[in-house]
């Protein structure tokens, strides 16, 4: 596209002809186009430049990095199918005067979607169960993004089938054009006629007796966020409160599903999390850093309460080492301090965090960590694929990319019995307290910058191997 060509031309100009010792840039104007619904200030908040401001960069590379980061921050709002930057330049007495032109292509913001989805932990588990139609959910999702043109998000979920769910959440990333504070809240109710109540032979065991609502959960959460200032490290601060009530039917044969072997659990929590994020694409990053430590305090029960402190750390690094070749490294860790936690609150690997090649297994414990290393090759770049037959102008261009990936994963879960109080791991489970590792080859397909299909062949340390399908990024 012409906008991308102009962008590359001006970046080449600055990299080639400006003095290597640094440059002084005066931003005279910032012009935004294509945002029919989105308010200008939503985009302007993400730009690392301000109108009528002067910047002194140590090098041409630092200027290019800041310009690229501005584009990435706008794209990571997930409001636009494409974002292009171009520059109008003039030079006067060694001062480079710039006008920054930003052109966006907006997404469709209202999505009332009828849904049919599998309920198991991943597609591969569902396939092992012969794609059982009774293990699916159906209903409707109504998501409205960019409410009022201010990047507010309203999500509602209403579904039935294997799971029954009613959920509503509203997110306000910033309370006003010039304030760094934001807030979000959500309510969620779930019930299920089958319970994942135990791990045996490192696999989930299911209980179902024909009764409805064997397990019911209701919860609510409110979260406050504070964003960092311009040109400083991209650090966001999150803090919030949560409450969850869980009731388990007495027919479920589990001794320790909930804390203190109870059939009811009242769970309140408070958390504090930092995020340092310079990723170029939060949905499929190729360059940048993400570091997020979190600490939370959990209280179970009322009068005779038990307390747990939980620590989490997520650290990721993405780099380009050669044209079309990228490396990625990731570390995830979760630690609980309360040795008498119930089975429900000791999930480690096989749920949200997966060691590839171990998709069929789960591991529980008080401490768990997993690491990933990946080498990616940009196999196909069709970022401007034209779909002239599409009637909606916002989707006439399909950004599509394909990546070949070689990866190695590893992990460990500590599930030792402490003070003879915990009842996991069962003797049939061999994966806790064992070093787990795997490797493989994958093909990652990226659509519209945020939709992913992963096809992978993995071999694990148990000598299991196979083809696995996923719909989210691995690292």
C-alpha positions as CSV (number, residue, x, y, z in Angstrom):
1,X,0.0,0.0,0.0
2,X,1.1,3.6,-0.6
3,X,1.0,4.4,3.1
4,X,3.3,1.6,3.9
5,X,5.7,2.6,1.1
6,X,5.8,6.2,2.4
7,X,6.4,4.9,5.9
8,X,9.4,2.8,4.8
9,X,10.7,5.7,2.7
10,X,10.8,8.1,5.5
11,X,12.4,5.6,7.9
12,X,15.1,4.9,5.3
13,X,15.6,8.7,4.9
14,X,16.2,9.2,8.6
15,X,18.4,6.1,8.9
16,X,20.6,7.0,5.9
17,X,20.9,10.8,5.7
18,X,20.6,12.1,9.3
19,X,23.8,12.4,11.4
20,X,24.7,9.3,13.4
21,X,25.3,11.3,16.6
22,X,21.7,12.0,17.1
23,X,18.9,14.3,16.0
24,X,16.5,16.9,17.3
25,X,12.9,16.5,16.1
26,X,10.1,19.0,16.5
27,X,6.6,17.5,16.0
28,X,4.5,20.3,14.5
29,X,1.3,18.3,14.0
30,X,-0.3,14.9,14.3
31,X,-3.1,14.1,11.8
32,X,-5.3,11.1,12.2
33,X,-7.6,9.7,9.5
34,X,-9.8,6.7,8.9
35,X,-11.2,6.7,12.5
36,X,-14.9,7.2,11.7
37,X,-16.0,6.1,15.2
38,X,-12.9,6.2,17.4
39,X,-12.2,9.4,19.2
40,X,-8.8,11.0,18.3
41,X,-7.6,11.0,21.9
42,X,-7.9,7.2,22.1
43,X,-5.2,7.0,19.4
44,X,-3.2,10.1,20.6
45,X,-2.8,8.4,24.1
46,X,-0.8,5.6,22.4
47,X,1.5,7.8,20.3
48,X,4.9,8.4,21.9
49,X,5.0,11.9,20.5
50,X,2.9,15.0,21.3
51,X,2.0,17.9,19.0
52,X,4.1,21.1,19.4
53,X,6.8,19.2,21.2
54,X,10.6,18.8,20.7
55,X,12.5,15.6,21.2
56,X,16.2,14.9,21.3
57,X,17.1,11.4,20.2
58,X,20.5,9.8,20.8
59,X,20.4,8.1,17.5
60,X,18.5,7.5,14.3
61,X,17.7,4.0,15.6
62,X,16.1,5.4,18.7
63,X,13.9,7.6,16.7
64,X,12.8,4.7,14.4
65,X,12.2,2.5,17.5
66,X,10.0,5.2,19.0
67,X,8.0,5.6,15.8
68,X,7.6,1.8,15.4
69,X,6.5,1.6,19.0
70,X,3.8,4.2,18.5
71,X,2.4,2.2,15.6
72,X,2.5,-1.0,17.6
73,X,0.7,0.6,20.6
74,X,-2.1,1.8,18.3
75,X,-2.4,-1.7,16.7
76,X,-2.4,-3.4,20.1
77,X,-5.6,-1.5,21.0
78,X,-7.2,-4.2,18.8
79,X,-9.5,-1.6,17.3
80,X,-8.0,-1.5,13.8
81,X,-7.3,-4.0,11.0
82,X,-4.4,-1.9,9.9
83,X,-2.3,1.1,11.1
84,X,0.0,3.1,8.8
85,X,2.3,6.0,9.7
86,X,3.9,8.5,7.3
87,X,5.9,11.7,7.8
88,X,6.0,15.1,6.2
89,X,9.5,16.5,6.9
90,X,11.3,19.9,6.7
91,X,14.7,21.0,8.0
92,X,15.6,24.4,9.5
93,X,18.9,25.2,11.2
94,X,19.5,21.5,12.1
95,X,16.0,21.0,13.5
96,X,13.8,18.5,11.8
97,X,10.2,19.5,11.7
98,X,7.8,16.7,11.4
99,X,4.1,16.2,10.7
100,X,3.0,12.7,11.6
101,X,0.2,11.2,9.5
102,X,-1.7,8.2,11.0
103,X,-4.2,6.3,8.9
104,X,-6.2,3.5,10.4
105,X,-8.7,1.0,9.1
106,X,-11.3,0.3,11.8
107,X,-12.7,-3.1,12.7
108,X,-16.3,-4.0,13.0
109,X,-17.1,-3.3,16.7
110,X,-20.4,-5.1,17.4
111,X,-20.3,-8.9,17.3
112,X,-23.5,-10.8,18.2
113,X,-22.3,-14.3,17.6
114,X,-24.1,-17.6,18.0
115,X,-21.6,-20.0,19.4
116,X,-21.0,-23.7,19.3
117,X,-17.8,-24.7,21.2
118,X,-16.1,-27.7,22.7
119,X,-15.9,-27.7,26.5
120,X,-12.8,-29.7,27.1
121,X,-9.4,-28.1,27.9
122,X,-8.2,-28.2,24.3
123,X,-9.2,-29.5,20.9
124,X,-7.1,-32.6,21.2
125,X,-8.9,-33.8,24.4
126,X,-12.2,-33.4,22.6
127,X,-11.0,-35.4,19.6
128,X,-10.0,-38.2,22.0
129,X,-13.6,-38.3,23.2
130,X,-14.8,-38.8,19.6
131,X,-15.9,-35.2,19.3
132,X,-18.8,-36.1,21.6
133,X,-21.6,-33.5,20.8
134,X,-22.8,-33.6,24.4
135,X,-19.5,-32.0,25.5
136,X,-20.3,-28.8,23.6
137,X,-21.8,-25.5,24.6
138,X,-24.1,-23.4,22.5
139,X,-25.5,-20.0,23.0
140,X,-24.7,-16.4,22.1
141,X,-21.9,-14.0,22.7
142,X,-22.6,-10.3,22.3
143,X,-19.4,-8.3,22.3
144,X,-19.3,-4.6,21.7
145,X,-15.8,-3.0,21.3
146,X,-15.0,0.7,21.3
147,X,-18.2,1.7,23.0
148,X,-18.9,5.4,22.5
149,X,-15.7,5.5,20.4
150,X,-13.7,5.6,23.7
151,X,-12.3,2.0,23.6
152,X,-14.7,0.8,26.3
153,X,-15.6,-2.9,26.0
154,X,-18.8,-4.6,26.9
155,X,-18.9,-8.4,26.8
156,X,-21.8,-10.7,27.6
157,X,-22.0,-14.5,27.5
158,X,-25.1,-16.7,27.6
159,X,-24.6,-20.3,26.9
160,X,-25.9,-23.7,27.9
161,X,-25.1,-27.4,27.1
162,X,-22.2,-29.0,28.8
163,X,-21.6,-25.8,30.8
164,X,-24.2,-23.2,31.7
165,X,-22.8,-19.7,31.9
166,X,-24.0,-16.2,32.4
167,X,-21.3,-13.5,32.2
168,X,-21.1,-9.8,31.9
169,X,-18.1,-7.5,31.9
170,X,-17.4,-3.9,31.2
171,X,-13.9,-2.4,30.7
172,X,-13.0,1.3,30.8
173,X,-9.2,1.5,30.0
174,X,-9.1,5.2,31.1
175,X,-11.7,7.3,32.8
176,X,-11.0,10.5,30.8
177,X,-8.9,11.7,27.9
178,X,-6.0,12.9,30.2
179,X,-6.2,10.5,33.2
180,X,-4.0,7.4,33.5
181,X,-6.6,5.6,35.6
182,X,-9.0,2.9,34.3
183,X,-11.5,0.5,35.8
184,X,-13.2,-2.8,34.8
185,X,-15.8,-5.0,36.4
186,X,-17.3,-8.4,35.8
187,X,-19.8,-10.9,37.1
188,X,-19.9,-14.6,36.2
189,X,-22.2,-17.5,37.0
190,X,-21.4,-21.1,36.0
191,X,-23.0,-24.5,36.6
192,X,-22.0,-27.9,35.3
193,X,-23.6,-31.3,35.2
194,X,-20.2,-33.1,35.1
195,X,-17.3,-32.4,37.5
196,X,-13.6,-32.7,36.8
197,X,-13.1,-33.9,40.3
198,X,-9.8,-35.8,40.4
199,X,-6.5,-36.5,38.6
200,X,-5.6,-40.2,38.2
201,X,-2.9,-41.6,35.9
202,X,-2.1,-37.9,35.2
203,X,-5.5,-37.5,33.5
204,X,-8.7,-35.8,34.6
205,X,-11.4,-38.0,36.0
206,X,-15.0,-37.0,35.4
207,X,-18.1,-37.6,37.6
208,X,-21.6,-37.5,36.3
209,X,-24.7,-39.1,37.8
210,X,-27.6,-37.5,35.8
211,X,-28.3,-34.8,38.3
212,X,-28.1,-31.2,37.3
213,X,-25.8,-28.5,38.7
214,X,-23.2,-30.8,40.3
215,X,-21.0,-27.8,40.7
216,X,-22.1,-24.1,40.8
217,X,-19.8,-21.1,40.9
218,X,-20.7,-17.4,41.1
219,X,-18.1,-14.6,41.2
220,X,-17.4,-10.9,40.7
221,X,-14.3,-8.8,40.4
222,X,-13.4,-5.2,40.1
223,X,-10.0,-4.0,38.8
224,X,-8.3,-0.6,38.7
225,X,-5.4,0.2,36.4
226,X,-2.9,3.0,36.0
227,X,-1.0,3.6,32.8
228,X,2.6,4.9,32.6
229,X,3.6,8.3,31.1
230,X,4.9,8.8,27.6
231,X,8.5,8.0,26.6
232,X,9.0,6.1,29.9
233,X,9.1,2.3,30.3
234,X,5.7,0.9,29.3
235,X,4.6,-0.1,32.8
236,X,1.0,-0.6,33.8
237,X,-0.2,-1.2,37.3
238,X,-3.3,-3.3,38.2
239,X,-4.9,-3.8,41.5
240,X,-8.3,-5.3,42.4
241,X,-10.7,-7.3,44.5
242,X,-12.5,-10.5,43.7
243,X,-15.1,-12.8,45.3
244,X,-16.1,-16.3,44.4
245,X,-18.6,-18.8,45.8
246,X,-18.4,-22.5,44.9
247,X,-20.9,-25.2,45.8
248,X,-20.2,-28.9,45.1
249,X,-22.9,-31.5,45.2
250,X,-22.4,-34.0,48.0
251,X,-22.7,-36.9,45.6
252,X,-19.3,-36.0,44.0
253,X,-16.8,-38.5,45.4
254,X,-14.0,-36.1,46.2
255,X,-12.3,-35.8,49.6
256,X,-10.4,-32.6,48.9
257,X,-11.9,-30.8,45.9
258,X,-12.5,-27.7,48.0
259,X,-10.6,-26.5,51.0
260,X,-11.1,-28.4,54.3
261,X,-13.0,-31.1,52.4
262,X,-16.1,-28.9,52.4
263,X,-18.9,-28.8,49.9
264,X,-19.0,-25.0,50.0
265,X,-16.1,-22.5,49.5
266,X,-16.2,-18.8,50.0
267,X,-13.1,-17.2,48.4
268,X,-12.1,-13.5,48.5
269,X,-8.9,-12.1,47.1
270,X,-6.9,-9.0,46.6
271,X,-4.2,-8.7,44.0
272,X,-1.5,-6.3,42.8
273,X,0.2,-6.8,39.4
274,X,2.8,-4.9,37.3
275,X,3.2,-5.2,33.6
276,X,6.1,-4.0,31.5
277,X,5.2,-4.5,27.9
278,X,7.0,-3.5,24.7
279,X,5.7,-6.3,22.5
280,X,5.1,-5.3,18.9
281,X,1.9,-7.4,18.8
282,X,0.3,-8.7,22.0
283,X,-1.5,-11.5,20.1
284,X,1.5,-12.8,18.2
285,X,4.7,-11.0,19.2
286,X,7.9,-11.1,17.3
287,X,9.9,-8.4,19.1
288,X,9.8,-6.8,22.5
289,X,9.7,-7.7,26.2
290,X,6.8,-8.7,28.5
291,X,7.4,-9.0,32.3
292,X,4.6,-9.3,34.8
293,X,5.0,-10.1,38.5
294,X,1.9,-10.5,40.6
295,X,1.1,-11.1,44.2
296,X,-2.3,-11.9,45.6
297,X,-3.8,-12.7,49.0
298,X,-6.6,-15.2,49.2
299,X,-9.0,-15.8,52.1
300,X,-11.1,-19.0,52.2
301,X,-14.1,-19.2,54.5
302,X,-15.5,-16.7,57.0
303,X,-15.2,-17.3,60.7
304,X,-12.5,-20.0,60.5
305,X,-10.7,-18.7,57.5
306,X,-7.5,-20.0,55.8
307,X,-5.2,-17.6,54.0
308,X,-3.0,-18.2,51.0
309,X,-0.4,-16.0,49.4
310,X,0.1,-16.6,45.7
311,X,3.0,-15.4,43.6
312,X,3.1,-15.4,39.8
313,X,5.7,-14.4,37.3
314,X,5.5,-14.2,33.6
315,X,8.5,-13.1,31.6
316,X,8.9,-13.2,27.8
317,X,11.5,-12.0,25.4
318,X,11.1,-11.7,21.6
319,X,13.9,-10.8,19.1
320,X,14.7,-10.8,15.5
321,X,18.1,-12.4,14.8
322,X,18.1,-12.3,11.0
323,X,15.7,-11.2,8.2
324,X,12.6,-13.4,8.7
325,X,14.1,-15.3,11.6
326,X,13.0,-14.7,15.2
327,X,13.6,-16.2,18.6
328,X,11.3,-16.3,21.6
329,X,11.8,-17.2,25.3
330,X,9.2,-17.5,28.0
331,X,9.0,-18.3,31.7
332,X,5.8,-18.9,33.7
333,X,5.8,-19.5,37.5
334,X,3.1,-19.9,40.1
335,X,3.6,-20.5,43.8
336,X,1.0,-21.0,46.6
337,X,2.0,-20.9,50.3
338,X,-1.0,-22.7,51.8
339,X,-0.4,-26.4,51.9
340,X,-4.1,-27.3,52.6
341,X,-5.5,-25.9,49.4
342,X,-8.2,-27.9,47.8
343,X,-7.8,-29.6,44.4
344,X,-9.7,-26.8,42.6
345,X,-7.1,-24.3,43.5
346,X,-3.9,-26.3,42.8
347,X,-4.1,-26.4,39.0
348,X,-0.7,-25.9,37.4
349,X,0.1,-27.5,34.0
350,X,-2.4,-28.7,31.4
351,X,-5.0,-26.0,31.9
352,X,-4.1,-22.4,30.9
353,X,-0.4,-23.3,30.8
354,X,0.6,-26.2,28.6
355,X,3.8,-27.9,27.9
356,X,3.4,-28.9,24.3
357,X,3.2,-32.6,23.7
358,X,1.5,-33.0,27.2
359,X,-1.9,-31.7,26.0
360,X,-3.6,-35.0,27.3
361,X,-2.2,-34.6,30.8
362,X,-2.7,-32.3,33.8
363,X,-0.5,-31.7,36.8
364,X,-1.5,-30.1,40.1
365,X,0.6,-28.8,43.0
366,X,1.6,-25.8,45.1
367,X,4.4,-24.7,42.9
368,X,4.8,-25.0,39.1
369,X,7.0,-23.5,36.4
370,X,7.3,-23.9,32.7
371,X,9.7,-22.5,30.1
372,X,9.6,-22.3,26.3
373,X,12.2,-21.5,23.6
374,X,11.1,-21.1,20.0
375,X,12.8,-20.3,16.7
376,X,10.4,-18.9,14.1
377,X,10.8,-18.4,10.3
378,X,8.5,-15.9,8.5
379,X,7.3,-18.3,5.8
380,X,4.7,-16.2,4.1
381,X,3.8,-12.5,4.3
382,X,0.4,-11.5,2.8
383,X,-0.2,-8.5,5.0
384,X,-2.1,-6.7,2.2
385,X,-4.1,-9.6,0.8
386,X,-7.1,-8.1,-1.0
387,X,-10.6,-9.5,-0.7
388,X,-12.5,-7.5,-3.2
389,X,-15.6,-9.7,-2.9
390,X,-16.1,-8.8,0.8
391,X,-18.9,-6.2,1.0
392,X,-17.7,-4.5,4.2
393,X,-14.9,-2.0,3.4
394,X,-13.2,-2.5,6.7
395,X,-12.4,-6.2,5.8
396,X,-11.5,-5.9,2.1
397,X,-7.9,-6.4,3.2
398,X,-6.9,-9.5,5.1
399,X,-3.6,-9.4,6.9
400,X,-2.3,-13.0,6.7
401,X,1.1,-14.4,7.8
402,X,2.5,-17.9,8.2
403,X,5.4,-18.9,10.4
404,X,7.3,-22.1,10.7
405,X,8.4,-22.8,14.3
406,X,10.8,-25.1,16.0
407,X,10.3,-25.2,19.8
408,X,11.4,-26.8,23.0
409,X,9.3,-26.8,26.2
410,X,10.0,-27.8,29.8
411,X,8.4,-27.7,33.2
412,X,8.2,-28.9,36.7
413,X,5.5,-29.1,39.4
414,X,6.2,-29.5,43.1
415,X,3.4,-31.5,44.7
416,X,5.0,-33.0,47.8
417,X,2.7,-33.8,50.7
418,X,3.4,-31.2,53.4
419,X,2.7,-31.9,57.1
420,X,0.6,-34.9,56.1
421,X,-2.2,-32.5,55.3
422,X,-2.5,-32.5,51.5
423,X,-3.9,-35.5,49.6
424,X,-2.2,-35.0,46.3
425,X,-0.5,-36.3,44.3
426,X,-2.2,-39.7,44.2
427,X,0.0,-42.7,43.8
428,X,-1.1,-43.2,40.2
429,X,0.2,-39.8,39.1
430,X,3.8,-39.9,37.9
431,X,4.2,-36.3,36.4
432,X,4.3,-34.3,39.7
433,X,7.9,-33.8,41.0
434,X,9.3,-34.9,37.6
435,X,11.1,-32.8,35.0
436,X,9.0,-32.6,31.9
437,X,10.2,-31.6,28.5
438,X,9.2,-31.8,24.8
439,X,10.1,-30.5,21.4
440,X,8.5,-30.2,18.0
441,X,7.7,-28.4,14.8
442,X,4.7,-26.2,14.2
443,X,3.0,-24.1,11.6
444,X,1.5,-20.8,12.9
445,X,-1.2,-19.1,10.8
446,X,-2.0,-15.5,11.8
447,X,-5.1,-13.8,10.4
448,X,-6.1,-10.1,11.0
449,X,-3.1,-9.7,13.4
450,X,-5.0,-11.4,16.3
451,X,-6.6,-14.7,15.0
452,X,-4.3,-17.7,15.3
453,X,-4.3,-21.3,14.1
454,X,-1.4,-23.6,15.3
455,X,-0.7,-27.0,13.8
456,X,2.1,-28.8,15.7
457,X,3.9,-32.1,15.8
458,X,5.3,-32.7,19.3
459,X,7.4,-35.4,21.0
460,X,7.5,-35.4,24.8
461,X,9.7,-37.0,27.5
462,X,7.3,-39.8,27.9
463,X,8.0,-40.7,24.2
464,X,4.4,-39.7,23.3
465,X,4.1,-38.0,20.0
466,X,1.4,-36.7,17.8
467,X,-0.2,-33.8,15.9
468,X,-1.9,-31.1,18.0
469,X,-4.2,-28.2,17.1
470,X,-4.5,-24.9,19.0
471,X,-6.2,-21.6,18.5
472,X,-4.1,-19.3,20.7
473,X,-0.4,-18.4,20.7
474,X,2.0,-20.6,22.6
475,X,4.5,-18.0,23.6
